């Protein structure tokens, strides 16, 4: 179960004197929207407005102003580099899952030095897993990311700097969480083995096969785009994904290499939103996972920034890197 911290939310609404509150949840938690809305309204009297737009992270933070007095954002931690708004409350929805010590039997292949990572829901399990690994004679390290990362050991789908910070000190990474989205960021970004420990099922699996399958698709997209003459560079208007400087630089690079380049600003990057543009390929400067995970949905090559640099001859395939959204300041 995930903790919705309803009592804390009620106290925050009452203390703030908010008469209306927008409620933003990621897709996996929207099933609880009506229940949470009912509880908050009955406990505070505030009008609760559920945000129906897709939500993939704190980078999708809803602009509540003009809609409600405040916003409660569920399922993600703050992105420190985006600043602090006292009228926004983050509820990380931490899991109450535990890890049985018997899982160590499935982790026997781990090397001596291991880096520990997790999504925000399972960060609370890092100390216990660290203790198990150290009891087995291994060294377990937890890295600190850049200012896009709120907690040590935390991984976002667009940022694995917590892993990067300890990469030279470990031989492999153990990611605690569900699904492929977050551990793939580590598998793409780090040239080291990544194992996933699902705390709900107890399953342990390697990311090698999934990573290699997607990289083959990326190679194919780069090959297709190598014949392209016209490109649409995509800039996202979302505060947490808006890389305007990178988009402008990419337009200049394409033109310097004799390509036709246009820039478009979008809120949501979807096949439908790009269908009308008569270009040969797209370069995405929004969330890099749009290109890497969803490329099959688009009728033309969708490239990340480093992939476009490979097409232009500024980078080689051997120099392939994961396109992270960083916040060093």
Secondary structure, DSSP 4 states (H G I P E B T S, - for coil): -B---HHHHHHHHHHHT-SEEEEE--GGGGGGHHHHHHHHHHHH--EEEE--S---SGGG----TTT-SEEEEESS---GGG---TTEEEE---B-----GGGGGGGTT--SEEEEEE-GGGGGGHHHHHHHHHHTT-EEE-----TT--STTB-BTTB-HHHHTTGGG-SEEEEESSSSHHHHHHHHH-SSEEEEE-TTT--EEESHHHHHHHHHHHHHHHHHHTT--EEEEEEE-STTT--HHHHHHHHHHHHHTT-EEEEEEESS--HHHHTT---SEEEE-S-THHHHHHGGGSSSEEE-HHHHHHHTTSS-GGG----------
